[in-house]
Structures are given as C-alpha cells and as structure tokens.
C-alpha cells in the first residue's frame, strides 16, 4: 500500500507500550457517569496549554452553540479547504488537542483547515454532533468554497462524523464534498462483531472493549440502537472517494475494513491503508514518524481530490464550448 512503512519506528513501539500499560487500564476502569464525563474537559483544558503550532495562523470562527477555528499553515493556497472533525469518543478532546495535527494536515495539503469543535456528551448526542458539523459545511459553502474542493477529514469519532456529515448533506440536498479522509473511524455502532474478536481486543493499544456497549448507550440516550445510525449500513453510492487509515492491531480495524468493502460494493472509490505497530488514531499524535508519514498520505489524497475537481471543471468547460460551437453551426 502506498505510503505504509514496512518497519515500525522505535517511537511508535514505545507509544504502543505506554498506551497499553498506562492509558488502557485507566480507560478500562473509568466510570462513565455524567459527573465523570464533565471531568473529561480537563484533557482539553490541559491541551490548551500546549504551544501553538509554529508557522501557523489560528483564527477563531464562532458558531451558535459551538466553536471552530481556521488553521492555516504557511504556503497554503485558499482554493479549497479541509473540514476537520476531531476524535475523542464524543467525550474527550477538542480544538486544543488536535490543533498540531490539523496544522500539519494544512501544511501537507497546502490548504486551510476549518476545525470544528462540535458539541459532545453530555451536552449533545450523535444527532447534535452531526448537526454542528453539517452547519460548518453549510457555512463553508456560503463563504464561496466549491463543494468539490472541500474534503472532510476526522479521526475516531471524527471519522464517524466525516461520513455521517456527508450522508446528512445528501439527505439535505447539499452537494457532496470532494473527498473523505477517515482515520481509525468508528463506523459500526453495533459492538457485537468487535466484542467477539477477543484477540483483537487484547491487541488494541488502548480502546477497552468493555466500554463500547456503555459508550453506545450514552450516544443514543439509552434508546434501542437504530442500525441506520451506523454509516456502514447506509446507502453509500453517492459518496465521494475516501481514504481510510487504520492501525493493524486496533479494535476499530473491523469497521474500517467493513466500510471499505461496502463502499467498493456500492461503486464508491476507497483506499484503505492498514498500518502495523500503531495505536488508535496515531496520526493525531503528530509527533511519531508514522504520524507524519500518515499525514503526508492525507495531504496526497487531498491534493488528488482537488486535481480531480480541476479535471472535472475542465471537462465541463470543454462540453460547454463544444455545445456553443454546435449551436452557432
């Protein structure tokens, strides 16, 4: 697969061991009550003390009920945009935690990135998060960005939002974006297949399988799971080309492979990359060699999406020109 290294760096090996020994046990026994959900804000507040990315312009963009920000690396053009949805299981993280990775994506794609701080639990459930992301997409269109020059991207829960927002746009009669990038996406809310693979659950660097069922209950408000909430179960033929990046040993690999297969069956283009030796959503860590390599792959895909847009525009112009000639003849 293009861009996927054969060898695993020592930095990624260390990150994997630290995740398994320090992070996964904490998440396994973390009580997912509303009180403790609010305590998750500490992670985002702590991330706010990190240094701002170098050679990057940050511009807040206020929305009604949620925040967003433009992340513009040097040497970018403004003839398109990446619309980025951060991960964090709809519980953790936000604009602060993902700013460094989004800055690197802006640099790799040579485009500005609009990062969306959508509402999360306990303030909103899945429908509220998707509504915020769709609002941000509508805003981009209103600013004059052509839809085929906007690429949706997100990691983990943000990968869910990348696909769900595209599907919500189709339901609303809006045009499709030029592409979708999903890193370690959570795409099948039914946990049964993931829970049945005990070997993969043990191998995963830090996602605790015992929490998946509880997380679904929180996301749906305890209502019976509607299978159509899972992007893998939706009609996918209208979706633009996708790039899916996933770690070989993570529990959400099954979701990535299922989505790739169903996109192919629907006739939608999809490139699936399975990276060995990595933890869940590793590109968002930004500091690992493989994080940087994966972000270069994201940049390659985004630039390819814009190139397809240029070819499509050129073809349309040619058709119009030929039609004009015929009419004058």
C-alpha positions as CSV (number, residue, x, y, z in Angstrom):
1,X,0.0,0.0,0.0
2,X,1.3,3.5,-0.9
3,X,3.0,5.3,1.9
4,X,2.7,2.5,4.6
5,X,6.1,1.7,6.1
6,X,7.2,-1.9,6.5
7,X,9.2,-1.3,9.6
8,X,7.8,0.2,12.8
9,X,9.8,3.1,14.4
10,X,11.1,2.7,18.0
11,X,9.0,5.8,18.9
12,X,5.8,4.0,17.8
13,X,6.8,0.9,19.7
14,X,7.3,3.0,22.9
15,X,4.0,4.7,22.3
16,X,2.2,1.4,21.9
17,X,3.7,0.0,25.2
18,X,2.9,3.2,27.1
19,X,-0.7,3.2,25.8
20,X,-1.2,-0.4,26.9
21,X,0.4,-0.1,30.3
22,X,-0.8,3.4,31.3
23,X,-3.8,4.6,29.3
24,X,-5.8,1.5,28.6
25,X,-6.1,0.4,32.3
26,X,-7.3,3.9,33.2
27,X,-10.0,3.9,30.5
28,X,-11.0,0.3,31.4
29,X,-11.9,1.3,34.9
30,X,-13.1,4.8,34.3
31,X,-16.7,5.3,35.5
32,X,-18.7,6.7,32.5
33,X,-21.2,8.6,34.6
34,X,-22.3,12.1,33.7
35,X,-20.1,13.5,36.5
36,X,-17.1,11.9,35.1
37,X,-18.0,12.9,31.6
38,X,-17.7,16.5,32.6
39,X,-14.4,15.7,34.2
40,X,-13.1,14.8,30.7
41,X,-13.0,18.5,30.0
42,X,-9.7,18.6,31.9
43,X,-7.9,16.9,29.0
44,X,-8.9,19.7,26.6
45,X,-8.1,22.4,29.1
46,X,-4.6,20.9,29.6
47,X,-4.1,20.7,25.9
48,X,-4.8,24.4,25.7
49,X,-1.5,25.0,27.5
50,X,0.4,23.4,24.7
51,X,2.5,25.7,22.5
52,X,0.7,26.9,19.3
53,X,1.9,25.2,16.1
54,X,4.8,27.2,14.5
55,X,4.3,29.0,11.2
56,X,0.5,28.5,11.6
57,X,-2.2,31.1,11.7
58,X,-5.1,30.4,14.0
59,X,-8.4,32.3,13.6
60,X,-11.4,31.6,15.8
61,X,-14.7,31.1,13.9
62,X,-17.7,31.4,16.3
63,X,-20.9,29.4,15.6
64,X,-24.2,29.3,17.5
65,X,-23.6,26.7,20.2
66,X,-20.2,25.5,19.3
67,X,-16.7,26.8,18.3
68,X,-14.5,26.3,15.3
69,X,-11.2,27.7,14.0
70,X,-9.3,28.2,10.8
71,X,-5.9,26.5,11.0
72,X,-3.7,27.9,8.2
73,X,-0.2,26.7,7.7
74,X,2.4,28.7,5.7
75,X,2.5,28.3,1.9
76,X,-1.1,27.2,1.7
77,X,-3.5,28.3,-1.0
78,X,-7.1,29.3,-0.5
79,X,-8.7,27.5,-3.4
80,X,-10.2,24.8,-1.2
81,X,-10.4,23.7,2.4
82,X,-10.2,20.7,4.7
83,X,-13.1,20.4,7.1
84,X,-11.7,18.6,10.1
85,X,-13.7,16.8,12.9
86,X,-11.6,15.8,15.9
87,X,-11.8,12.5,17.7
88,X,-12.3,11.6,21.3
89,X,-15.2,9.1,21.5
90,X,-17.7,12.0,21.7
91,X,-16.3,12.5,25.2
92,X,-12.8,13.9,25.1
93,X,-10.6,16.4,23.2
94,X,-11.4,19.4,21.1
95,X,-9.8,22.2,19.2
96,X,-6.8,22.4,21.5
97,X,-5.9,18.7,21.5
98,X,-5.9,18.3,17.7
99,X,-4.5,21.7,16.6
100,X,-1.0,20.4,16.0
101,X,-2.1,17.5,13.8
102,X,-4.6,19.8,11.9
103,X,-1.8,22.3,11.3
104,X,0.3,19.5,9.8
105,X,-2.6,18.5,7.6
106,X,-3.0,22.1,6.4
107,X,0.7,22.1,5.5
108,X,0.6,18.7,3.8
109,X,-2.5,19.5,1.8
110,X,-1.5,23.2,1.2
111,X,-5.0,24.2,2.2
112,X,-6.6,26.0,5.2
113,X,-8.3,23.6,7.6
114,X,-11.5,24.5,9.4
115,X,-11.5,22.5,12.6
116,X,-14.9,22.0,14.2
117,X,-15.4,22.0,18.0
118,X,-18.8,20.2,17.8
119,X,-20.9,19.6,20.8
120,X,-20.2,16.3,22.6
121,X,-21.6,14.3,25.5
122,X,-23.2,15.1,27.9
123,X,-24.2,18.3,26.1
124,X,-25.3,16.6,22.9
125,X,-25.7,13.1,21.5
126,X,-24.9,11.9,18.0
127,X,-27.5,13.9,16.2
128,X,-26.4,17.1,17.8
129,X,-22.8,16.5,16.9
130,X,-23.7,15.7,13.2
131,X,-25.9,18.8,13.1
132,X,-23.0,21.0,14.2
133,X,-20.7,19.5,11.5
134,X,-23.3,20.0,8.8
135,X,-23.7,23.6,9.9
136,X,-20.0,24.1,9.5
137,X,-20.2,22.6,6.0
138,X,-23.1,24.9,5.0
139,X,-21.0,27.9,6.2
140,X,-18.1,26.9,4.0
141,X,-20.4,26.7,1.0
142,X,-21.9,30.1,1.9
143,X,-18.3,31.5,2.0
144,X,-18.0,30.5,-1.6
145,X,-15.9,27.3,-1.3
146,X,-16.9,24.9,-4.2
147,X,-18.1,21.6,-2.6
148,X,-15.8,19.5,-4.8
149,X,-12.8,21.5,-3.3
150,X,-13.8,20.7,0.3
151,X,-12.5,17.5,1.8
152,X,-14.0,16.1,5.1
153,X,-11.5,14.6,7.5
154,X,-11.6,13.2,11.0
155,X,-10.2,10.7,13.4
156,X,-12.0,8.1,15.5
157,X,-15.4,9.7,16.4
158,X,-14.4,12.4,13.9
159,X,-14.2,9.7,11.2
160,X,-17.8,8.8,12.1
161,X,-18.7,12.4,11.7
162,X,-16.9,12.7,8.3
163,X,-19.1,10.0,6.8
164,X,-22.3,10.9,8.7
165,X,-22.0,14.6,7.8
166,X,-21.6,13.7,4.1
167,X,-24.7,11.4,4.3
168,X,-26.6,14.2,6.2
169,X,-25.6,16.6,3.4
170,X,-27.0,14.2,0.8
171,X,-30.2,13.9,2.9
172,X,-30.4,17.7,3.0
173,X,-30.0,18.1,-0.8
174,X,-26.5,19.6,-0.4
175,X,-23.7,18.7,-2.9
176,X,-21.1,16.1,-1.9
177,X,-17.6,17.2,-0.8
178,X,-14.6,16.3,-3.0
179,X,-13.4,13.5,-0.7
180,X,-13.4,12.0,2.8
181,X,-10.5,11.0,5.0
182,X,-11.2,8.8,8.0
183,X,-8.5,7.8,10.5
184,X,-9.4,4.9,12.8
185,X,-13.1,5.6,12.2
186,X,-15.9,4.3,14.4
187,X,-18.4,3.4,11.7
188,X,-20.5,0.5,13.1
189,X,-22.1,1.3,16.4
190,X,-23.2,-2.3,17.0
191,X,-20.3,-3.6,19.1
192,X,-21.0,-7.3,18.8
193,X,-18.5,-8.0,16.0
194,X,-15.8,-6.1,17.8
195,X,-16.5,-7.8,21.1
196,X,-16.5,-11.2,19.5
197,X,-12.8,-10.8,18.4
198,X,-11.1,-11.3,21.7
199,X,-7.6,-11.4,20.2
200,X,-8.0,-8.0,18.6
201,X,-9.4,-6.6,21.8
202,X,-6.3,-7.8,23.6
203,X,-4.0,-6.4,20.9
204,X,-5.6,-2.9,20.9
205,X,-3.3,-0.3,22.4
206,X,-5.9,1.5,24.5
207,X,-9.5,1.1,23.5
208,X,-11.1,-1.1,26.2
209,X,-13.7,-3.4,24.7
210,X,-15.8,-3.5,27.9
211,X,-16.6,0.2,27.4
212,X,-18.0,0.0,23.9
213,X,-21.5,-1.0,24.9
214,X,-21.7,1.7,27.5
215,X,-20.5,4.3,25.0
216,X,-23.2,3.4,22.6
217,X,-25.8,3.7,25.3
218,X,-24.6,7.2,26.1
219,X,-24.5,8.2,22.4
220,X,-28.1,7.1,21.9
221,X,-29.5,8.1,25.2
222,X,-30.2,4.5,26.1
223,X,-32.7,4.1,23.2
224,X,-32.6,0.9,21.2
225,X,-29.8,1.1,18.6
226,X,-31.1,2.2,15.2
227,X,-28.8,0.4,12.7
228,X,-29.1,3.3,10.3
229,X,-27.1,5.4,12.7
230,X,-24.0,3.4,11.6
231,X,-22.6,4.8,8.3
232,X,-21.7,1.3,7.2
233,X,-25.4,0.5,6.9
234,X,-26.4,3.5,4.8
235,X,-26.7,3.9,1.1
236,X,-23.1,4.7,0.1
237,X,-23.1,5.0,-3.7
238,X,-23.2,8.8,-3.8
239,X,-20.2,9.3,-1.5
240,X,-17.0,10.8,-3.0
241,X,-13.7,9.0,-2.9
242,X,-12.4,8.0,0.5
243,X,-9.1,7.4,2.2
244,X,-9.3,5.2,5.4
245,X,-6.2,4.9,7.6
246,X,-6.3,2.4,10.5
247,X,-3.9,0.6,12.8
248,X,-3.4,-3.1,12.2
249,X,-3.9,-4.1,15.9
250,X,-6.8,-1.8,16.8
251,X,-10.3,-3.0,17.5
252,X,-11.8,-0.5,15.0
253,X,-9.9,-2.1,12.2
254,X,-13.0,-4.3,11.5
255,X,-15.1,-1.1,11.0
256,X,-12.6,0.3,8.5
257,X,-12.4,-3.0,6.5
258,X,-16.2,-3.3,6.5
259,X,-16.7,0.3,5.3
260,X,-14.1,-0.2,2.6
261,X,-15.8,-3.4,1.4
262,X,-19.2,-1.7,1.4
263,X,-18.0,1.4,-0.4
264,X,-16.5,-0.9,-3.1
265,X,-19.7,-2.8,-3.4
266,X,-21.6,0.4,-3.9
267,X,-19.2,1.6,-6.6
268,X,-17.6,4.3,-4.5
269,X,-13.8,4.7,-4.6
270,X,-12.0,3.9,-1.4
271,X,-8.3,3.5,-0.5
272,X,-7.7,1.5,2.7
273,X,-4.4,1.7,4.5
274,X,-3.6,-0.7,7.4
275,X,-0.6,0.5,9.4
276,X,1.4,-2.0,11.5
277,X,2.6,-1.3,15.1
278,X,0.5,1.8,15.7
279,X,-2.1,2.9,18.2
280,X,-5.6,4.0,17.5
281,X,-5.8,7.4,15.7
282,X,-2.0,7.6,15.6
283,X,-1.8,10.5,13.1
284,X,-3.4,12.8,15.6
285,X,-0.4,12.3,17.9
286,X,1.6,14.3,15.4
287,X,5.0,13.6,17.0
288,X,5.6,10.0,15.7
289,X,7.4,9.3,12.5
290,X,4.4,7.3,11.3
291,X,2.1,10.2,12.3
292,X,4.0,12.5,10.0
293,X,4.1,9.9,7.2
294,X,0.3,9.3,7.5
295,X,-0.4,13.0,7.4
296,X,1.7,13.2,4.2
297,X,-0.6,10.5,2.8
298,X,-3.6,12.6,3.8
299,X,-2.1,15.6,2.0
300,X,-1.5,13.4,-1.1
301,X,-5.2,12.3,-1.1
302,X,-6.5,15.8,-0.5
303,X,-4.4,17.2,-3.4
304,X,-5.6,14.4,-5.6
305,X,-9.2,15.3,-4.7
306,X,-8.6,18.9,-5.8
307,X,-6.9,17.7,-9.0
308,X,-10.0,15.6,-9.8
309,X,-12.0,18.7,-9.3
310,X,-9.9,20.6,-11.8
311,X,-10.2,17.9,-14.4
312,X,-14.0,17.8,-13.9
313,X,-14.2,21.6,-14.3
314,X,-12.0,21.4,-17.4
315,X,-14.2,18.7,-18.9
316,X,-17.4,20.6,-18.2
317,X,-15.9,23.7,-19.9
318,X,-15.0,21.6,-22.9
319,X,-18.5,20.3,-23.2
320,X,-20.0,23.8,-22.9
321,X,-17.6,25.1,-25.6
322,X,-18.4,22.2,-28.0
323,X,-22.1,22.8,-27.4
324,X,-21.7,26.5,-28.2
325,X,-19.9,25.6,-31.5
326,X,-22.7,23.2,-32.5
327,X,-25.3,25.9,-31.8
328,X,-23.6,28.5,-33.9
329,X,-23.1,26.0,-36.7
